[in-house]
Amino acid sequence: MSRRPCILFVCSKNQWRSPTAEAVYCNDDRISVRSRGTARAAVQSIRSSDIVWADVILVMEDKHRQRIQANFPGESKYKPVHVLVIPDDYPFMDAELVDLIKSATESIIVTLQQS
């Protein structure tokens, strides 16, 4: 059996969006997941080792991609980063947020499985 692809979900404070994504996919046998935040006050701030660990990074907004590329230029240079375009309008595990995350993520998971 081949290694499961590693997906890093990123938002600002690692409080609502990325932890929801991690919770949605934490028991999914197709992938391994983590969530982090780009803000200094994040529950779990993104580190260099998280970027190295990830096969792909899924960010909620373009500003998260920009922060990762600015703060970790070497680690993120060849790392695929996808912007999911999910605004910071939902509390943790909100049903609409879960739907948005699934609809934005499933095609990426399928592509990872095929590679």
N, C-alpha and C positions, 0 to 999 in steps of 0.2 A: 504494500500500500504506500502511495506517495505521500509526502508531507502536505499537510493542509496549508493553503495560502494564509498569510497573516495580514489582517486588515487593521489599520489604525484609524479610528474615528476621532476627529478633532473639531472642537468648537472653542469658544473663548474661555469660559470659566470652568468647563468640565462639570457642569452642574445639572443641565437639563438635556440638551440635544445629544451630545456624544455619549453620555452615560445611558441614555435611552437606547441608542443604537447598540451599545455594548450589551445591554440587557436583552434586547431583542435577539441578538445573534450569539450570545454566550454559550448556548447549548446546541448550536448548529454544527453538526458533524462535518460540514463542508469546509469550514474556515475556523481560524483562531482570531480572536478580536481583543483589542484594547481600546480605551478611550483616554484622551488627554485634552488639556486646554492650553491656549496660547498666552493667556493672561498670567501675570505674576501671582495673582491671587486665586488662581485656579485650584480646584480641589486636588487635582493631579496635573502638574505642569508637564508639558512635553519636554523630553530630554533627547539628547543625541542617540542614546541607545534605543529609544522607541522608534526612531526613524530607521535606524539600521535593522531593527527587528522586522519592520513592516515590508511586505511585498508591494503594497499599495496603500496610499493615504487618502482617506475620504474626509474632506473638510466641508463644513456647513456653509461657509461663505468665502468669497474670493479673498477677503482680508486675511483669513486664516492661512490660505496658500501663500500669500505675500509675506506674512510673518515667518512662516516656516522657511521659505526660501531666503529671507533676509537673515534670520538668526542661525540657520544651519545650512549654509550654502554648499559645503562639501558633501554632507550626508544626503541632502535632498536633490543634488544636481541631476542624478539619473533615476530618481524615484518617481514613479507615476503618482500624480496628485489629481484627484477628481473633485470638482466643486459640486456639491449636491444642491446648492441654492435652497437652503432651508432656513428661513428667518428665525430669529430668537423670539418667537411669539407663543411658545408652548411650554407648559410645565412638564416635569419628568413623567414619562410613560403616558402622556396624553394620547388618546386614540388617533387623532388626526396626525400628530407627530409620528407615531408608529407607522401609519400608512404612508406618509411622505418618505420616511426613511426606507421602508421596504421597496416602494416603487422606484426610488432613486438608486438603490443598492443591488437589487436582484440581477440586473443585466451585467453588472460588473462582476458579481460572484460567478455567474455562468461563464463569462469570458475567462476569468481566472482558472476555472476548472478545466477549460479546454486548452489552456496553454501548458 
